[in-house]
């Protein structure tokens, strides 16, 4: 259901697309605020990421992250 709605929004007129983008940006700002200010949110966020890191799908993400970090340090 959510995927269908997002696909429809992606393909919609520019005004609706812009509203969707604003919604996602606001959600990102809210999540950043919660990360800074809410221990329980940080714990849940960390738990999700810890589980992801254990998965085989994370290998390429971890490798790319290490490369980006090494490049950043230079």
C-alpha positions in Angstrom: 0.0 0.0 0.0 2.7 2.5 1.0 4.8 1.5 -2.1 1.9 2.1 -4.4 1.2 5.5 -2.8 4.9 6.5 -3.1 5.0 5.4 -6.7 1.9 7.4 -7.5 3.4 10.5 -5.7 6.7 10.1 -7.6 4.8 10.1 -10.9 2.4 12.9 -9.9 2.4 16.5 -10.8 5.3 18.7 -9.6 3.2 20.4 -6.8 2.3 17.1 -5.2 5.8 15.8 -5.6 7.2 18.9 -3.9 4.7 18.4 -1.0 5.9 14.8 -0.6 9.5 15.9 -0.6 8.7 18.5 2.1 7.0 15.8 4.1 10.1 13.5 3.9 12.4 16.4 4.8 10.3 17.3 7.8 10.3 13.6 8.9 14.1 13.6 8.6 14.4 16.7 10.7 12.1 15.1 13.3 14.1 11.9 13.4 17.4 13.9 13.8 15.8 15.8 16.7 14.7 12.5 18.3 18.2 11.1 17.9 19.6 14.1 19.7 17.0 14.2 22.5 15.5 10.8 23.1 17.4 7.9 24.5 14.7 5.4 23.7 14.6 6.4 20.1 18.4 6.2 19.9 18.2 2.7 21.4 15.6 1.5 18.9 17.5 3.2 16.0 20.7 1.4 17.1 18.9 -1.9 17.4 17.7 -1.7 13.8 21.1 -0.8 12.5 22.8 -3.5 14.6 20.5 -6.1 13.0 21.2 -4.7 9.5 25.0 -4.9 10.1 24.6 -8.6 10.9 22.9 -9.3 7.5 24.7 -10.3 4.3 23.1 -7.3 2.5 25.1 -4.9 4.7 28.5 -6.0 3.3 28.6 -3.6 0.4 27.2 -0.8 2.5 30.0 -1.3 5.1 32.7 -1.6 2.4 31.5 1.7 0.8 31.3 3.4 4.1 34.9 2.4 5.0 36.1 3.7 1.6 34.3 7.0 2.0 35.7 7.3 5.5 39.3 6.6 4.4 38.9 9.2 1.5 37.5 11.7 4.0 40.4 11.3 6.3 42.9 12.3 3.6 
